[in-house]
């Protein structure tokens, strides 16, 4: 199960990235498609069995987790019963061999993932169900976040990433629809998912060209389906046992509980303790730090933390002068202090953080744009 969505992940981060030179030639995808992939395009288990064979026959290199996912999805259970439980979003029409291959790959990963999850959770208890869903939603969030950062001008690559966005929306919607009673942890709302996919969705959804129109039609069909029938996957009855879910409570620490490391800055150099504690609460709510003030590493989070440091400096969250030595603090002193406080190292990200990058984070996360100014 841990290898689910590795294909999507490596389309964005690994060997399957469509913008790399090795994934640009039409000839490669012609050979791949001719390895029975077209014939099995509507049969998920056969598709992934043939796909693994194709990679072996053509001696194509890919990540181990992709091969493991091929094996896992080749055991997916599909058929009329499954199709009644699942609503497939309409995808744009491919226009060359590269877009045809990626369209089939992404679509079948979506269907196979839902099939594997549905089958597993029929036999799972409450704790296992919640754990499985939590990790799936974490993956979906990370993938959506990455797609929202991409700037694309190539028609084929834009098609592939848009197809991926649509399937991630489809997966997110189906998991919420089937398992909403288990979601006692934070997941992206429909509006947040749409914003990740296209911030201008509301203005574009009536345009028949583009993915916003396909999304709007899918969402309307889904709402009609929910109204018509409340049918959900039935989880077999199990003996109810007390489920203890550990909830972290964040308590702001208004002291140098870890010390200040090599930085001359200390907690006494913070201009407004209340505003600073509010800021740290936002760090916790955004899962940048845990309740023990430990930085939570994920892709892109160090860049975000470095941008936040610069915003705090700009908004006068620290005194400008070292009162002990009578010398002005440097920006790196504040960065060193905060890094030590959160047990991380953002020196590289802080150095490379530009005003444009800061604006991107402000645009993406409203709470960042609303960080109060210290007077």
C-alpha positions in Angstrom: 0.0 0.0 0.0 2.9 2.4 0.7 3.7 2.4 -3.0 0.3 3.6 -4.1 0.6 6.9 -6.1 4.3 6.4 -6.7 3.6 6.8 -10.4 2.0 10.2 -9.9 4.9 11.1 -7.5 7.5 10.2 -10.1 5.7 12.0 -12.9 6.4 15.1 -10.8 9.7 14.3 -9.1 11.3 11.2 -10.7 12.0 9.2 -13.8 8.5 9.7 -15.3 8.8 13.5 -15.5 7.4 14.3 -19.0 9.7 17.3 -19.5 13.0 15.3 -19.3 14.7 14.5 -22.6 14.3 10.7 -22.1 10.5 11.2 -22.0 10.2 13.5 -25.0 10.6 11.1 -28.0 7.5 9.9 -29.7 9.3 6.7 -30.8 9.7 5.6 -27.2 6.0 5.9 -26.5 5.0 4.2 -29.8 7.1 1.1 -28.6 5.5 1.2 -25.2 1.9 1.5 -26.5 2.5 -1.4 -28.9 3.3 -3.6 -25.9 -0.4 -4.5 -25.5 -1.1 -1.3 -23.5 -3.7 0.0 -26.0 -5.5 -3.3 -26.0 -5.6 -3.4 -22.2 -6.3 0.3 -21.6 -9.7 -0.5 -20.0 -8.5 -3.4 -17.9 -6.4 -2.2 -15.0 -4.8 -5.5 -13.9 -3.8 -6.4 -17.5 -2.6 -2.9 -18.2 -0.1 -2.9 -15.4 1.0 -6.5 -16.1 1.8 -5.5 -19.7 3.4 -2.2 -18.5 5.9 -4.0 -16.3 6.7 -6.4 -19.1 7.1 -3.5 -21.5 9.6 -1.8 -19.2 11.6 -5.0 -19.0 11.4 -5.8 -22.7 12.4 -2.2 -23.7 15.0 -2.0 -20.9 13.5 1.2 -19.5 14.8 2.3 -16.1 12.4 3.5 -13.4 12.1 3.7 -9.6 11.7 0.4 -7.6 8.5 1.8 -6.1 7.0 2.2 -9.5 7.7 -1.5 -10.3 6.2 -2.4 -7.0 3.1 -0.3 -7.8 2.8 -2.0 -11.2 2.7 -5.4 -9.3 0.2 -4.1 -6.7 -2.2 -2.6 -9.3 -2.0 -5.8 -11.5 -3.9 -7.4 -8.7 -6.7 -4.8 -8.6 -10.2 -6.1 -8.6 -12.4 -4.3 -11.1 -15.7 -5.0 -12.8 -19.4 -3.9 -12.7 -19.6 -3.9 -8.9 -16.6 -1.7 -8.6 -17.7 0.6 -11.4 -21.0 1.3 -9.6 -19.1 2.5 -6.6 -16.8 4.9 -8.5 -17.5 7.9 -10.7 -14.7 8.6 -13.3 -14.0 12.2 -14.2 -13.9 13.1 -17.9 -10.4 13.5 -19.1 -9.1 15.7 -22.0 -8.5 13.9 -25.4 -4.8 13.0 -26.0 -3.3 14.2 -29.3 0.0 12.3 -29.7 1.7 9.1 -28.5 3.3 10.8 -25.5 0.0 12.2 -24.2 -1.8 9.0 -25.0 0.7 7.0 -22.9 0.5 9.3 -19.9 -3.3 9.6 -20.1 -3.7 5.8 -19.9 -1.0 5.6 -17.2 -2.6 8.2 -14.9 -6.2 7.1 -15.5 -5.4 3.5 -14.7 -3.4 4.4 -11.6 -6.4 6.3 -10.3 -8.8 3.4 -11.0 -6.4 0.8 -9.6 -5.7 2.9 -6.5 -9.3 3.1 -5.7 -9.9 -0.6 -6.3 -7.0 -1.6 -4.0 -8.1 0.8 -1.3 -11.7 -0.3 -1.5 -10.8 -4.0 -1.2 -8.3 -3.4 1.6 -10.6 -1.3 3.8 -13.5 -3.8 3.5 -11.4 -6.0 5.8 -9.8 -3.2 7.9 -10.6 -2.1 11.4 -11.2 1.5 12.3 -7.6 2.3 13.3 -6.2 0.8 10.1 -8.8 2.6 8.0 -7.9 5.9 9.5 -4.2 5.3 9.1 -4.5 4.3 5.5 -6.7 7.3 4.6 -4.4 9.7 6.5 -1.3 8.7 4.5 -3.3 8.7 1.2 -4.5 12.3 1.8 -1.0 13.4 2.8 0.3 12.1 -0.6 -2.6 13.8 -2.5 -1.9 17.1 -0.7 1.8 16.9 -1.6 1.1 16.1 -5.2 -1.5 18.9 -5.6 0.9 21.3 -4.0 3.6 20.4 -6.5 1.3 20.7 -9.5 0.3 24.2 -8.3 3.9 25.3 -8.3 4.6 24.3 -11.9 4.8 26.9 -14.7 4.2 25.2 -18.0 4.1 26.4 -21.6 4.6 23.2 -23.5 1.2 21.9 -24.8 1.9 18.2 -24.2 3.3 18.6 -20.7 0.5 20.9 -19.8 -2.0 18.2 -21.0 -0.2 15.6 -18.8 -0.1 17.7 -15.7 -3.8 18.7 -16.2 -4.7 15.1 -16.5 -2.9 14.3 -13.3 -4.7 17.2 -11.5 -8.1 15.9 -12.7 -7.3 12.4 -11.4 -6.1 13.7 -8.1 -9.3 15.6 -7.7 -11.2 12.5 -8.6 -9.3 10.4 -6.0 -9.8 13.0 -3.3 -13.5 13.3 -4.0 -14.1 9.6 -4.0 -12.2 9.0 -0.8 -14.1 11.8 1.0 -17.4 10.5 -0.4 -16.8 6.9 0.7 -15.0 7.4 4.0 -16.2 10.7 5.4 -17.1 9.2 8.8 -13.5 8.2 9.3 -12.0 11.7 8.6 -11.5 13.1 12.0 -8.2 14.6 10.8 -7.7 17.6 8.6 -8.2 17.2 4.9 -8.3 19.8 2.1 -11.8 21.1 1.5 -13.2 21.0 -2.0 -12.5 24.7 -2.4 -8.9 24.3 -1.3 -8.4 21.4 -3.8 -9.9 23.6 -6.6 -7.6 26.5 -5.7 -4.6 24.2 -5.9 -5.7 23.0 -9.3 -6.7 26.4 -10.7 -7.1 29.6 -8.6 -9.3 31.1 -11.3 -11.7 28.0 -11.4 -14.9 30.1 -10.7 -14.1 32.4 -13.7 -13.2 29.6 -16.1 -15.7 26.9 -15.3 -18.2 28.0 -18.0 -15.5 28.0 -20.7 -15.8 24.8 -22.7 -12.0 24.8 -23.4 -9.9 23.8 -20.5 -10.0 21.6 -17.4 -12.2 24.0 -15.3 -15.2 23.0 -17.4 -14.5 19.3 -16.9 -14.1 19.8 -13.2 -17.4 21.7 -12.9 -19.3 19.0 -14.8 -17.7 16.3 -12.6 -18.6 18.1 -9.4 -22.2 18.7 -10.5 -22.6 15.0 -11.5 -21.1 13.9 -8.2 -23.5 16.1 -6.2 -26.4 14.7 -8.2 -25.1 11.2 -7.5 -24.9 11.8 -3.8 -28.4 13.1 -3.7 -29.8 10.2 -5.7 -28.2 7.6 -3.5 -26.3 7.6 -0.2 -24.7 4.3 -1.0 -21.3 3.9 0.4 -18.9 1.0 0.8 -20.0 -1.1 3.8 -17.2 -1.9 6.2 -17.8 -5.3 7.8 -19.0 -5.0 11.4 -16.2 -5.6 13.9 -16.1 -5.7 17.6 -16.0 -2.1 18.8 -13.0 -1.4 20.9 -11.9 1.9 22.4 -9.8 3.8 19.8 -7.3 6.1 21.4 -6.2 8.8 19.0 -3.4 10.9 20.2 -4.0 14.6 19.7 -1.2 17.1 19.9 -1.9 20.2 21.9 0.3 23.2 21.1 1.4 25.3 24.0 3.5 28.4 23.1 6.8 28.5 24.9 7.8 32.0 25.7 11.4 31.3 26.6 14.6 29.9 25.1 13.9 26.3 26.0 16.6 25.0 23.7 18.9 28.0 24.1 19.8 30.2 21.2 22.7 28.2 19.7 25.4 30.3 18.2 23.1 33.2 17.5 23.4 36.4 19.6 19.7 36.8 19.4 17.6 35.5 22.3 13.9 35.4 23.2 14.3 38.8 25.0 15.0 40.3 21.5 11.4 39.6 20.3 9.5 42.8 19.9 6.0 41.4 20.7 5.7 38.1 22.5 2.0 37.7 21.9 2.2 38.2 18.2 5.2 35.9 18.0 3.3 33.2 19.9 0.4 33.6 17.5 2.8 33.1 14.6 4.2 29.9 16.2 0.7 28.6 16.6 0.2 29.1 12.9 3.4 27.1 12.3 1.9 24.3 14.3 -1.5 24.5 12.6 0.3 24.4 9.2 2.3 21.3 10.3 5.6 23.1 9.9 6.5 22.2 13.6 5.0 19.8 16.0 4.0 20.4 19.6 7.6 19.9 20.7 8.7 22.7 18.4 10.4 20.2 16.1 10.5 21.1 12.4 8.5 18.6 10.3 10.5 18.0 7.1 8.6 17.7 3.8 9.3 18.8 0.3 9.2 22.6 0.0 8.7 23.3 3.8 12.3 24.6 4.4 11.7 27.1 1.6 8.5 28.2 3.2 10.1 28.5 6.7 12.9 30.6 5.2 10.4 32.9 3.6 8.5 33.2 6.9 11.8 34.2 8.7 12.2 37.0 6.2 8.7 38.2 6.7 9.2 38.3 10.5 12.3 40.4 10.0 10.5 42.7 7.6 7.6 43.1 10.1 9.8 44.1 13.0 9.4 40.9 15.1 12.9 41.4 16.5 14.9 44.2 18.0 17.3 45.6 15.5 20.3 46.1 17.9 22.2 43.7 20.2 21.8 45.6 23.4 24.6 43.7 25.1 27.2 44.7 22.4 25.5 47.8 21.1 25.8 46.5 17.5 23.0 45.9 15.0 21.9 42.3 14.4 22.3 40.8 11.0 19.6 38.9 9.1 21.6 35.7 9.5 21.5 36.1 13.3 17.7 35.9 13.3 17.8 32.9 11.0 20.3 31.1 13.2 18.1 31.8 16.3 14.9 30.5 14.7 16.6 27.5 13.2 18.0 26.5 16.6 14.5 27.0 18.1 12.9 24.7 15.6 15.9 22.3 15.3 16.5 22.7 11.6 18.9 24.4 9.1 17.5 26.7 6.5 20.8 28.6 5.7 20.7 27.6 2.0 17.0 28.3 1.6 17.2 31.6 3.5 20.1 32.8 1.2 18.2 31.9 -1.9 14.8 33.2 -0.8 13.7 36.1 -3.2 10.9 38.6 -2.8 9.1 36.9 -5.6 9.2 33.6 -3.7 7.8 35.3 -0.6 4.9 36.7 -2.6 4.1 33.2 -4.0 3.8 31.9 -0.4 1.6 34.9 0.6 -0.6 34.3 -2.4 -0.8 30.6 -1.7 -1.5 30.7 2.1 -3.7 33.6 3.3 -2.5 33.3 6.9 1.0 34.3 5.7 -0.3 37.4 4.0 -2.1 38.3 7.3 0.9 38.1 9.6 0.6 41.2 11.8 3.1 44.0 11.8 4.9 44.7 15.1 4.9 48.4 16.0 
